[in-house]
Amino acid sequence: MKVILIISILMVSFARTAYSYPESQIKDCVSSALSNPATKSISKIAITNYCDCALKAIFDENKDIRESGYECAQENFN
């Protein structure tokens, strides 16, 4: 029983973050936003949070791209 508990704890402690969207999607989103002149004054952290929010809404909640982008922009850029 102790062995099962130890293995379970090890599995949980070494688990990586799982995303519902491909990692390449967030990299593309962030690099695109960083190269946009309109977002020069916005921090990379805020842009990454925006992209994560928008991609989650699009992939997980099946929301419209424009609606997701607008809602996430309000959350992260205000």
PyMOL commands that place a pseudoatom at each C-alpha (Angstrom):
pseudoatom trace, name=CA, resn=MET, resi=1, chain=A, elem=C, hetatm=0, pos=[0.000, 0.000, 0.000]
pseudoatom trace, name=CA, resn=LYS, resi=2, chain=A, elem=C, hetatm=0, pos=[2.876, 2.362, 0.801]
pseudoatom trace, name=CA, resn=VAL, resi=3, chain=A, elem=C, hetatm=0, pos=[4.420, 1.661, -2.588]
pseudoatom trace, name=CA, resn=ILE, resi=4, chain=A, elem=C, hetatm=0, pos=[1.218, 2.684, -4.384]
pseudoatom trace, name=CA, resn=LEU, resi=5, chain=A, elem=C, hetatm=0, pos=[1.038, 5.879, -2.345]
pseudoatom trace, name=CA, resn=ILE, resi=6, chain=A, elem=C, hetatm=0, pos=[4.668, 6.745, -3.083]
pseudoatom trace, name=CA, resn=ILE, resi=7, chain=A, elem=C, hetatm=0, pos=[4.251, 6.046, -6.800]
pseudoatom trace, name=CA, resn=SER, resi=8, chain=A, elem=C, hetatm=0, pos=[1.093, 8.183, -6.887]
pseudoatom trace, name=CA, resn=ILE, resi=9, chain=A, elem=C, hetatm=0, pos=[2.846, 11.079, -5.174]
pseudoatom trace, name=CA, resn=LEU, resi=10, chain=A, elem=C, hetatm=0, pos=[5.776, 10.833, -7.580]
pseudoatom trace, name=CA, resn=MET, resi=11, chain=A, elem=C, hetatm=0, pos=[3.475, 10.786, -10.605]
pseudoatom trace, name=CA, resn=VAL, resi=12, chain=A, elem=C, hetatm=0, pos=[1.620, 13.880, -9.428]
pseudoatom trace, name=CA, resn=SER, resi=13, chain=A, elem=C, hetatm=0, pos=[4.796, 15.756, -8.536]
pseudoatom trace, name=CA, resn=PHE, resi=14, chain=A, elem=C, hetatm=0, pos=[6.390, 15.156, -11.941]
pseudoatom trace, name=CA, resn=ALA, resi=15, chain=A, elem=C, hetatm=0, pos=[3.276, 15.830, -14.026]
pseudoatom trace, name=CA, resn=ARG, resi=16, chain=A, elem=C, hetatm=0, pos=[3.687, 18.631, -16.552]
pseudoatom trace, name=CA, resn=THR, resi=17, chain=A, elem=C, hetatm=0, pos=[1.125, 21.285, -17.307]
pseudoatom trace, name=CA, resn=ALA, resi=18, chain=A, elem=C, hetatm=0, pos=[-1.386, 20.110, -19.880]
pseudoatom trace, name=CA, resn=TYR, resi=19, chain=A, elem=C, hetatm=0, pos=[-2.851, 22.493, -22.426]
pseudoatom trace, name=CA, resn=SER, resi=20, chain=A, elem=C, hetatm=0, pos=[-5.896, 21.896, -24.565]
pseudoatom trace, name=CA, resn=TYR, resi=21, chain=A, elem=C, hetatm=0, pos=[-4.221, 23.589, -27.513]
pseudoatom trace, name=CA, resn=PRO, resi=22, chain=A, elem=C, hetatm=0, pos=[-0.936, 22.822, -29.255]
pseudoatom trace, name=CA, resn=GLU, resi=23, chain=A, elem=C, hetatm=0, pos=[2.099, 24.558, -27.784]
pseudoatom trace, name=CA, resn=SER, resi=24, chain=A, elem=C, hetatm=0, pos=[2.920, 25.913, -31.219]
pseudoatom trace, name=CA, resn=GLN, resi=25, chain=A, elem=C, hetatm=0, pos=[-0.347, 27.885, -31.155]
pseudoatom trace, name=CA, resn=ILE, resi=26, chain=A, elem=C, hetatm=0, pos=[0.624, 29.935, -28.111]
pseudoatom trace, name=CA, resn=LYS, resi=27, chain=A, elem=C, hetatm=0, pos=[4.131, 30.504, -29.481]
pseudoatom trace, name=CA, resn=ASP, resi=28, chain=A, elem=C, hetatm=0, pos=[2.643, 31.765, -32.751]
pseudoatom trace, name=CA, resn=CYS, resi=29, chain=A, elem=C, hetatm=0, pos=[0.152, 33.979, -30.914]
pseudoatom trace, name=CA, resn=VAL, resi=30, chain=A, elem=C, hetatm=0, pos=[2.789, 35.543, -28.669]
pseudoatom trace, name=CA, resn=SER, resi=31, chain=A, elem=C, hetatm=0, pos=[5.310, 36.121, -31.467]
pseudoatom trace, name=CA, resn=SER, resi=32, chain=A, elem=C, hetatm=0, pos=[2.624, 37.628, -33.685]
pseudoatom trace, name=CA, resn=ALA, resi=33, chain=A, elem=C, hetatm=0, pos=[1.492, 39.962, -30.914]
pseudoatom trace, name=CA, resn=LEU, resi=34, chain=A, elem=C, hetatm=0, pos=[5.054, 40.978, -30.058]
pseudoatom trace, name=CA, resn=SER, resi=35, chain=A, elem=C, hetatm=0, pos=[5.774, 41.873, -33.679]
pseudoatom trace, name=CA, resn=ASN, resi=36, chain=A, elem=C, hetatm=0, pos=[2.633, 44.027, -33.915]
pseudoatom trace, name=CA, resn=PRO, resi=37, chain=A, elem=C, hetatm=0, pos=[3.493, 47.749, -33.504]
pseudoatom trace, name=CA, resn=ALA, resi=38, chain=A, elem=C, hetatm=0, pos=[0.219, 48.347, -31.644]
pseudoatom trace, name=CA, resn=THR, resi=39, chain=A, elem=C, hetatm=0, pos=[1.312, 46.076, -28.783]
pseudoatom trace, name=CA, resn=LYS, resi=40, chain=A, elem=C, hetatm=0, pos=[4.821, 47.452, -28.226]
pseudoatom trace, name=CA, resn=SER, resi=41, chain=A, elem=C, hetatm=0, pos=[3.857, 48.966, -24.856]
pseudoatom trace, name=CA, resn=ILE, resi=42, chain=A, elem=C, hetatm=0, pos=[2.297, 45.733, -23.543]
pseudoatom trace, name=CA, resn=SER, resi=43, chain=A, elem=C, hetatm=0, pos=[4.435, 43.337, -21.510]
pseudoatom trace, name=CA, resn=LYS, resi=44, chain=A, elem=C, hetatm=0, pos=[5.233, 39.849, -22.737]
pseudoatom trace, name=CA, resn=ILE, resi=45, chain=A, elem=C, hetatm=0, pos=[3.537, 38.404, -19.640]
pseudoatom trace, name=CA, resn=ALA, resi=46, chain=A, elem=C, hetatm=0, pos=[0.274, 40.223, -20.425]
pseudoatom trace, name=CA, resn=ILE, resi=47, chain=A, elem=C, hetatm=0, pos=[0.439, 39.052, -24.039]
pseudoatom trace, name=CA, resn=THR, resi=48, chain=A, elem=C, hetatm=0, pos=[1.115, 35.455, -22.979]
pseudoatom trace, name=CA, resn=ASN, resi=49, chain=A, elem=C, hetatm=0, pos=[-1.818, 35.593, -20.549]
pseudoatom trace, name=CA, resn=TYR, resi=50, chain=A, elem=C, hetatm=0, pos=[-4.017, 37.034, -23.302]
pseudoatom trace, name=CA, resn=CYS, resi=51, chain=A, elem=C, hetatm=0, pos=[-3.036, 34.301, -25.756]
pseudoatom trace, name=CA, resn=ASP, resi=52, chain=A, elem=C, hetatm=0, pos=[-3.586, 31.585, -23.154]
pseudoatom trace, name=CA, resn=CYS, resi=53, chain=A, elem=C, hetatm=0, pos=[-7.016, 33.000, -22.300]
pseudoatom trace, name=CA, resn=ALA, resi=54, chain=A, elem=C, hetatm=0, pos=[-8.063, 33.306, -25.943]
pseudoatom trace, name=CA, resn=LEU, resi=55, chain=A, elem=C, hetatm=0, pos=[-6.833, 29.849, -26.927]
pseudoatom trace, name=CA, resn=LYS, resi=56, chain=A, elem=C, hetatm=0, pos=[-8.572, 28.242, -23.951]
pseudoatom trace, name=CA, resn=ALA, resi=57, chain=A, elem=C, hetatm=0, pos=[-11.825, 29.967, -24.892]
pseudoatom trace, name=CA, resn=ILE, resi=58, chain=A, elem=C, hetatm=0, pos=[-11.495, 28.919, -28.529]
pseudoatom trace, name=CA, resn=PHE, resi=59, chain=A, elem=C, hetatm=0, pos=[-10.452, 25.302, -27.942]
pseudoatom trace, name=CA, resn=ASP, resi=60, chain=A, elem=C, hetatm=0, pos=[-12.142, 24.463, -24.616]
pseudoatom trace, name=CA, resn=GLU, resi=61, chain=A, elem=C, hetatm=0, pos=[-15.320, 26.516, -24.761]
pseudoatom trace, name=CA, resn=ASN, resi=62, chain=A, elem=C, hetatm=0, pos=[-15.786, 26.540, -28.558]
pseudoatom trace, name=CA, resn=LYS, resi=63, chain=A, elem=C, hetatm=0, pos=[-16.213, 30.310, -28.535]
pseudoatom trace, name=CA, resn=ASP, resi=64, chain=A, elem=C, hetatm=0, pos=[-15.921, 32.511, -31.590]
pseudoatom trace, name=CA, resn=ILE, resi=65, chain=A, elem=C, hetatm=0, pos=[-12.406, 33.801, -32.292]
pseudoatom trace, name=CA, resn=ARG, resi=66, chain=A, elem=C, hetatm=0, pos=[-13.451, 37.465, -32.233]
pseudoatom trace, name=CA, resn=GLU, resi=67, chain=A, elem=C, hetatm=0, pos=[-15.510, 37.073, -29.076]
pseudoatom trace, name=CA, resn=SER, resi=68, chain=A, elem=C, hetatm=0, pos=[-12.668, 35.242, -27.329]
pseudoatom trace, name=CA, resn=GLY, resi=69, chain=A, elem=C, hetatm=0, pos=[-10.119, 37.833, -28.378]
pseudoatom trace, name=CA, resn=TYR, resi=70, chain=A, elem=C, hetatm=0, pos=[-12.279, 40.722, -27.233]
pseudoatom trace, name=CA, resn=GLU, resi=71, chain=A, elem=C, hetatm=0, pos=[-13.093, 39.227, -23.825]
pseudoatom trace, name=CA, resn=CYS, resi=72, chain=A, elem=C, hetatm=0, pos=[-9.509, 38.214, -23.146]
pseudoatom trace, name=CA, resn=ALA, resi=73, chain=A, elem=C, hetatm=0, pos=[-8.188, 41.614, -24.264]
pseudoatom trace, name=CA, resn=GLN, resi=74, chain=A, elem=C, hetatm=0, pos=[-10.483, 43.298, -21.762]
pseudoatom trace, name=CA, resn=GLU, resi=75, chain=A, elem=C, hetatm=0, pos=[-9.241, 40.976, -19.001]
pseudoatom trace, name=CA, resn=ASN, resi=76, chain=A, elem=C, hetatm=0, pos=[-5.534, 41.305, -19.739]
pseudoatom trace, name=CA, resn=PHE, resi=77, chain=A, elem=C, hetatm=0, pos=[-4.928, 44.705, -21.262]
pseudoatom trace, name=CA, resn=ASN, resi=78, chain=A, elem=C, hetatm=0, pos=[-6.963, 47.010, -19.013]
for i in range(1, 78): cmd.bond("trace and resi %d" % i, "trace and resi %d" % (i + 1))
show_as sticks, trace
zoom trace
